[in-house]
Amino acid sequence: MSLRLLPNACLVLAITWSVLAHGQQSPPDPHLSDALQPHHSLTPRQVVEIQLEALKRNGEGDKGIEVVFRFASPANRMQTGPLERFKRMIKGGAYALMLNFESVVYDEPEVAGDMARQRVVLVSREQTLGYYFMLSRQMEPPFKDCWMTEMVGVVPIGGTMAQ
């Protein structure tokens, strides 16, 4: 899956090269960048894509989970935070598949005013699970007009459920 971005989002995702410990230059993974932030130009689908790609590449230091937490609405953060608690939640139970899925299928997002629902199906070797992301367009600064995740629900597919 490629990360499709609007022109304004490209500015948000500007990333510089980093030097690794061995002196070799290598580009950082753009899906784990600190530059990934909520932006009014991102659609609900793009917000979910950013979050899932970050989780799939989570990597050392849980950078992917940090990206996801940045896209959680302020109300969601109050319920699931602080960040260390959020990391434990993602790593356990039904959300753990988000860290090692092999493929994803996106339904068309359903948008009604300032609310949106994006359903996805994640597949790994061991299981298949459906998730629905509930997003809202924020009304207050600093995230005014940004789509952010309010909650993520889990839907068993064919009787399969995470352990």
C-alpha positions, 0 to 999 in steps of 0.5 A: 500500500502506498501512502497517498498525500495531498500537496499540503500534507507533503509539507507536513511530512518533510523528512531529513536524512539521518546518519546511522551509528555506522556512518551510513546515510539511510532515509528514515521510515516516513511512516514513523516520522515525528513529522506525521501530525494531524493536518486539515488536508488529510481525509478520514481514510488517509488518517487511518492509512497513516495509523495502520502503516505506522503500526505495521512498521512500529519498530524499535521504541514503538515509534508507530504507536506514537504516531497513532497516539498523535492521531487520537482525538483529545477525548480519546487520549484522555480515555486511553493515555498516557502514552505508556498505557496506550502502548500496552493496550495496542500490544495486547488483545485484539489490537495486537494484530495491528502490529503484524498484519500482512495485508489490509482491505479498506471499505469505502469510508462513511462520512456524515458531517463531522463524523466518519467511520472507516472499516478495514479487514486485517489479515495475518497468518494466524487470524483475520479481524475487522476493525472500524475506526470512528473519526471526528473532525475536531472543532477546537485548536490546535486540531481545528478541522483535522480528522482524528480517531475517537475510537477503534472497535473490533469485529470478528471475521468468520468466528476468529478473534484475537487471543 
